[in-house]
Amino acid sequence: MKGTKIRGVILTILVVISVFLSYSLWKVQPDYEVIDNETVKKEQIAKMRQPEQVFRPTMVYYHQNDVNYMSQNLDLVSALVKAGTTFDFSELVRMDKLSAGYQSMVHQDNSMELVFPNAVPLSIYSQVFRLKGDNFDLNSFNRITFNLNKSENGLFSVYFGNDSNEQMYQGSIQQDQVDELKEILTKQKKDLVVADQLYKNKQYLFLSDRPVKLKQQQYVIEAIDIGLFKNALFGDGSKVKGQDNSYTNGSSSMTVNPDDKVLTYVDPAQERRDTSQLSSAMKSEQIQSSFSFINDHWGWTGDYYYSGYSADTSTTAFSLFVQGLPVFNDDGMSEILVAEGTESVYKYRRPFFKLGAQISTESKEVTLPSSDSVYNELIKTVNSDDIQMIVPGYVMGYEQNNKSYNRVVELTPAWFYKYNGTWTPVKGGDA
């Protein structure tokens, strides 16, 4: 009995101590701040993009009854791509032995081609078209040819060709899908231009002997707060020190060119000194990573399309396009470059402005010489077999009126040619 009383007293004391300790802990608990989701959200500079908005063709060729047509019309290209996203392609098979020459197959009569600025990994474009097959991360293409002639099995062949190595994947689509393509081409036939000159070099060139008229355009540019890029690239902007257009957090740096409105971010620790061991799969992954990197901070400040990849520097390029035409600038004002490093981005160079309102009163028509005459001038100084395409576009520069204080850019029509995978402007025309 006595032992029972003692145990009861001890239990009562323990309960009192427990209550006291719980109360004390509750009293001294710090006042935690409620975390605002905005403080942990990634920086949103401009827009995100879907793969089909960046990895996209810029030229259409249509071959019908031995007549060749071509177009860079933005609406036509977009309509054909949109249709393709709904198609059910059969499994793609690599063609190791071609029944005819590569050029003959990709440009055959009664076919339609979608041509890209440069080679795109199949693994990336399978996010746009519903493609199935093996080793997509090892292979790329820059041209899709839809054969509009029915094959023996009742299907219509589709070829994904790579002009640089003449490798090709083949799949097929159904009759109703081909009918959809034909309907689009018929409705927008006014946007197709006859290519009356064909040069059967190593790479077939479809050109015209007609001059091209384009509008010279002016745009007010809208600078983007450099602080947005600072926060996006360095993470914690409070640890970044800035002086004389340079910023650093002790390991990475960002320099700003206020005249051209171009920034360059570098993380030296990520430098990849030897790119010779990169596999095809790793190269495809780097292109995908570069696209995702820009998406992470909503960095698409205009219509930038994938325009190429340099294996030597692990650099992916995205070029500005206006109304479906490429824009060139020597100082980096029309191009986004992402160099992948050992684990993350090593270098990032890009403009920090976007095109604003167009100054319509300053628009004037410019007449460019024919693409055929441009070709005949080029072959006087370069190898004709290495010319892969000739297309019109724009050269960007500041408007020459000093009163604009580098706030107005001018887009001047010019010819561009693709030479061994590199795009270069040729020349302009007379207003």
C-alpha atoms as one frame of an Amber mdcrd trajectory, in Angstrom:
protein
   0.000   0.000   0.000   2.776   2.348   0.948   4.638   1.512  -2.291   1.536
   2.309  -4.317   1.306   5.808  -2.754   4.983   6.498  -3.480   4.558   5.475
  -7.146   1.507   7.763  -7.387   3.428  10.729  -5.994   6.332  10.112  -8.393
   3.930   9.841 -11.366   2.249  13.107 -10.383   5.625  14.882 -10.162   6.621
  13.563 -13.629   3.370  14.767 -15.171   3.858  18.253 -13.676   7.446  18.397
 -14.992   6.293  17.297 -18.459   3.618  19.987 -18.599   6.121  22.615 -17.432
   8.709  21.653 -20.055   6.116  21.622 -22.851   4.908  25.069 -21.837   8.482
  26.383 -21.702   9.281  25.051 -25.169   6.133  26.623 -26.555   6.989  30.010
 -24.974  10.545  30.162 -26.312   9.673  28.938 -29.839  10.882  31.615 -32.338
   8.444  33.449 -34.607   9.131  31.813 -37.963   8.366  33.915 -41.057   5.807
  32.594 -43.461   7.761  31.897 -46.654   6.382  33.791 -49.608   6.344  31.554
 -52.674   7.498  34.518 -54.771  10.858  34.519 -52.963  11.665  30.977 -54.043
  10.223  31.130 -57.552  12.719  31.108 -60.422  13.294  34.445 -62.113  10.869
  35.074 -64.972  12.478  37.443 -67.463  10.291  37.147 -70.552   8.723  33.936
 -71.903   9.061  30.170 -71.854   8.993  28.248 -75.138   7.874  24.796 -76.214
  10.293  22.737 -78.367   8.230  23.292 -81.536   8.598  27.064 -81.096  12.403
  26.941 -81.071  13.402  23.822 -83.022  11.518  24.676 -86.181  11.957  24.624
 -89.949  12.309  27.937 -91.753  11.963  26.875 -95.389   9.440  24.859 -97.409
  10.179  23.231-100.759   7.363  21.757-102.832   8.084  19.691-105.941   5.084
  19.110-108.211   4.984  17.991-111.854   8.692  18.795-112.310   8.219  22.366
-111.036  10.026  23.402-107.854   8.492  25.873-105.384   9.910  27.409-102.206
   8.708  29.604 -99.350   9.822  31.073 -96.041   6.290  32.241 -95.259   5.809
  32.011 -91.495   2.121  31.058 -91.660   2.737  28.298 -94.185   5.615  26.794
 -92.209   3.612  26.969 -88.957   0.562  25.325 -90.527   2.610  22.411 -91.882
   4.406  21.876 -88.566   1.123  22.045 -86.636  -0.344  19.374 -88.913   2.736
  17.189 -88.418   2.352  17.258 -84.634  -0.905  15.291 -84.997   0.440  12.607
 -87.356   1.037   9.022 -86.285   4.385   8.163 -87.849   5.369   4.536 -88.212
   8.577   3.513 -86.459  11.553   5.267 -88.058  14.201   2.948 -89.497  17.697
   4.001 -90.461  18.380   3.508 -94.165  21.914   2.177 -94.515  21.584   1.592
 -98.254  19.708   4.121-100.352  17.796   2.910-103.398  18.790   6.149-105.161
  21.193   8.998-104.465  20.554  11.024-101.299  19.802  14.254-103.174  17.408
  12.496-105.550  15.460  11.000-102.666  15.050  14.129-100.539  14.095  16.307
-103.543  12.000  13.822-105.538   9.086  15.012-107.642   5.691  15.204-105.938
   7.139  15.726-102.498   7.257  18.451 -99.847  10.259  19.352 -97.688  10.600
  21.112 -94.348  14.148  22.454 -94.013  15.792  23.530 -90.732  18.610  26.083
 -90.269  20.886  23.296 -88.996  20.829  19.667 -87.842  18.414  18.838 -84.993
  18.798  15.680 -82.841  15.975  13.210 -83.437  15.684  12.832 -79.664  14.655
  16.492 -79.412  12.301  16.545 -82.371  10.495  13.491 -81.031   9.079  16.004
 -78.525   7.463  17.839 -81.464   6.427  15.045 -83.859   5.298  11.707 -82.458
   8.370   9.763 -83.567   9.367   6.232 -82.560  12.655   4.472 -83.191  16.087
   3.511 -81.876  19.223   5.560 -81.203  17.493   8.916 -81.642  20.073  10.537
 -79.354  22.857   9.433 -81.728  21.434  10.890 -84.934  20.224  14.230 -86.244
  18.542  15.653 -89.327  18.008  19.024 -90.995  15.420  18.081 -93.609  12.080
  16.237 -93.566  10.772  15.056 -96.940   7.166  13.932 -97.262   6.754  11.746
-100.349   3.256  12.509-101.664   3.294   9.426-103.920   1.672   6.321-102.464
   4.045   3.386-102.025   3.299  -0.261-102.806   2.052  -0.915 -99.259  -0.472
   1.912 -99.491   1.487   4.210 -97.148   3.434   7.423 -97.835   7.134   7.553
 -97.021   8.676  10.275 -94.862  12.453  10.826 -94.835  14.468  12.544 -92.089
  17.724  13.413 -93.838  21.028  14.889 -92.696  22.705  16.772 -95.542  26.159
  16.790 -93.947  26.587  13.005 -93.761  23.693  11.979 -96.054  22.261   9.682
 -93.411  18.522   9.096 -93.484  15.718   7.687 -91.378  12.501   6.517 -93.033
   8.987   6.288 -91.666   5.511   6.530 -93.137   2.125   8.215 -92.708  -1.441
   7.543 -93.852  -3.507   8.851 -96.779  -5.603  11.257 -94.666  -2.436  12.858
 -93.267  -1.015  13.402 -96.753  -4.353  14.900 -97.801  -4.023  17.385 -94.945
  -0.593  18.496 -96.180  -1.877  18.851 -99.751  -4.811  20.945 -98.553  -2.493
  23.356 -96.726  -0.218  23.668 -99.765  -3.191  24.302-102.054  -4.726  26.941
 -99.789  -1.447  28.820 -99.438  -0.045  28.285-102.924   0.136  32.077-103.327
   2.951  32.028-100.755   5.031  29.616-102.857   7.606  31.079-105.249   8.819
  29.196-108.315  12.457  28.172-108.010  13.339  28.315-111.697  17.052  27.669
-111.251  18.358  24.313-110.027  22.051  23.668-109.413  22.817  19.992-108.866
  25.967  20.432-106.826  26.871  18.217-103.883  23.921  19.949-102.229  21.072
  20.797-104.620  20.303  24.524-104.687  16.836  25.781-105.642  17.131  29.431
-106.659  15.241  32.104-108.553  16.239  34.629-111.213  13.722  37.150-109.840
  14.714  40.071-107.582  13.300  40.003-104.038  11.560  42.969-102.416  11.572
  43.336 -98.626  10.824  46.153 -96.212  13.653  47.836 -94.349  12.312  48.117
 -90.795  12.982  50.084 -87.632  12.091  49.082 -84.075  12.326  50.819 -80.727
  14.223  48.464 -78.446  13.180  47.779 -74.870  16.103  47.160 -72.509  15.584
  44.456 -69.891  16.589  45.151 -66.290  20.030  43.625 -65.859  19.079  42.835
 -62.277  16.712  40.149 -63.543  19.595  38.367 -65.241  21.794  38.864 -62.195
  19.255  37.136 -59.968  18.610  34.386 -62.527  22.268  33.559 -63.168  23.800
  33.997 -59.721  20.888  32.695 -57.665  21.387  34.838 -54.565  21.734  38.379
 -55.890  22.581  39.739 -52.449  26.027  38.122 -52.638  26.858  39.680 -55.982
  29.135  42.699 -56.183  29.052  45.008 -59.165  31.435  47.612 -60.520  31.882
  49.219 -63.970  29.415  46.946 -65.795  30.909  43.822 -64.210  29.331  41.572
 -61.598  30.739  38.666 -59.597  29.923  36.472 -56.628  33.547  35.409 -56.243
  33.358  32.407 -58.548  31.212  33.370 -61.537  31.155  36.678 -63.398  28.902
  38.652 -65.722  30.043  41.515 -67.917  27.661  43.921 -69.613  28.191  45.834
 -72.842  25.834  48.817 -72.458  26.337  49.971 -76.060  25.364  46.736 -77.800
  23.186  45.690 -74.859  24.826  42.270 -74.743  25.821  40.399 -71.585  28.315
  37.566 -71.078  28.145  35.240 -68.078  31.066  32.902 -67.322  31.574  30.208
 -64.686  35.300  29.306 -65.034  34.966  26.194 -62.866  32.720  24.642 -65.529
  35.134  25.054 -68.433  35.419  21.889 -70.496  38.962  21.768 -71.881  38.586
  18.660 -74.017  35.464  18.206 -76.147  36.935  15.514 -78.386  35.531  12.732
 -76.191  31.928  13.921 -76.349  29.648  11.215 -77.730  26.763  11.947 -80.104
  24.367  11.286 -77.238  26.146  13.830 -75.026  26.024  16.427 -77.809  22.267
  15.927 -78.161  21.938  16.236 -74.398  23.886  19.509 -74.422  21.545  21.013
 -77.010  18.551  19.939 -74.917  20.169  21.317 -71.739  20.861  24.679 -73.378
  17.219  24.990 -74.408  16.073  24.037 -70.894  18.553  26.479 -69.316  16.960
  29.441 -71.127  13.496  28.139 -70.306  14.418  27.942 -66.608  14.578  31.727
 -66.353  11.999  32.450 -69.064  14.753  33.940 -71.186  13.080  33.977 -74.622
  12.856  37.687 -75.446  11.764  37.223 -79.063  11.411  34.630 -81.815  14.742
  32.858 -81.354  15.118  29.608 -83.315  17.734  26.917 -82.901  20.355  27.660
 -85.555  23.280  25.348 -84.823  25.663  23.578 -82.472  29.473  23.712 -82.278
  30.996  20.519 -80.919  34.391  22.231 -80.521  33.039  24.561 -77.832  29.874
  22.677 -76.765  27.953  25.793 -77.801  24.318  25.871 -78.931  23.133  28.888
 -80.939  19.645  30.374 -81.082  19.166  33.141 -83.665  16.574  35.893 -83.819
  14.013  35.657 -86.618  11.607  38.409 -87.651   8.578  37.474 -89.746  10.191
  34.116 -90.456  13.485  35.585 -91.718  16.896  35.362 -89.963  18.501  38.430
 -88.387  22.294  38.816 -88.342  24.513  41.099 -86.259  28.305  40.990 -85.830
  28.165  42.121 -82.182  25.871  39.427 -80.804  22.732  41.568 -80.710  20.615
  38.940 -82.489  21.916  35.657 -81.085  21.792  33.672 -77.842  24.774  31.387
 -77.226  24.937  28.754 -74.465  28.177  26.834 -73.886  27.720  23.769 -71.703
  30.458  22.979 -69.192  31.411  19.879 -67.240  28.282  19.927 -65.052  26.361
  23.074 -65.925  26.601  26.170 -68.136  30.118  27.470 -68.678  29.344  30.552
 -70.793  26.157  32.400 -71.694  26.129  35.296 -74.147  22.977  37.112 -75.194
  21.287  40.490 -75.780  19.382  41.996 -72.856  16.770  43.797 -74.917  13.770
  42.921 -77.040  12.215  44.518 -80.082   9.425  46.893 -79.121   7.168  49.008
 -81.297   7.864  49.136 -85.011   8.305  52.623 -86.458   6.119  52.174 -89.515
   6.825  55.672 -90.870  10.485  54.705 -91.382   9.730  51.502 -93.311  10.868
  51.497 -96.926  11.106  48.905 -99.646  14.469  47.439-100.607  15.091  45.431
-103.776  17.588  42.595-103.427  19.200  41.001-106.490  18.005  37.519-107.400
  19.300  34.518-105.469  20.645  33.153-108.768  22.811  36.245-109.305  24.004
  36.022-105.688  25.056  32.407-106.257  26.984  33.280-109.415  28.875  35.974
-107.524  29.624  33.664-104.591  31.142  30.887-106.678  33.799  33.303-107.850
  35.314  33.154-104.356  33.967  30.001-102.637  33.527  26.335-103.507  30.069
  25.804-104.996  29.782  22.303-103.473  30.003  23.790 -99.976  27.114  26.234
-100.476  24.132  24.589 -98.804  21.410  27.277 -98.936  20.865  30.900 -99.974
  18.025  32.792 -98.287  16.972  36.421 -97.662  17.021  37.901 -94.165  17.999
  41.034 -92.249  21.154  42.645 -90.896  20.570  44.436 -87.584  22.277  47.714
 -86.680  21.537  50.870 -84.778  19.648  53.547 -86.674  22.201  56.132 -87.755
  20.351  59.163 -86.416  22.398  60.133 -83.352  19.307  61.521 -81.655  18.027
  57.983 -81.056  20.743  57.316 -78.423  20.945  53.625 -79.383  17.253  53.128
 -78.737  16.256  52.323 -82.319  17.542  49.405 -84.396  17.255  49.056 -88.137
  16.749  45.760 -89.969  18.214  45.988 -93.456  17.345  43.251 -95.994  20.276
  41.110 -97.132  21.093  37.709 -98.576  22.498  34.936 -96.366  24.191  31.738
 -97.382  24.920  28.573 -95.441  28.481  27.445 -96.091  29.755  24.269 -94.405
  27.124  24.662 -91.701  27.785  28.352 -90.992  25.403  31.172 -91.921  26.909
  34.375 -93.328  25.319  37.499 -94.843  26.131  38.199 -98.487  24.979  41.655
 -99.498  22.033  44.019 -99.532  20.249  45.820-102.320  19.159  49.191-103.526
  16.203  51.026-102.002
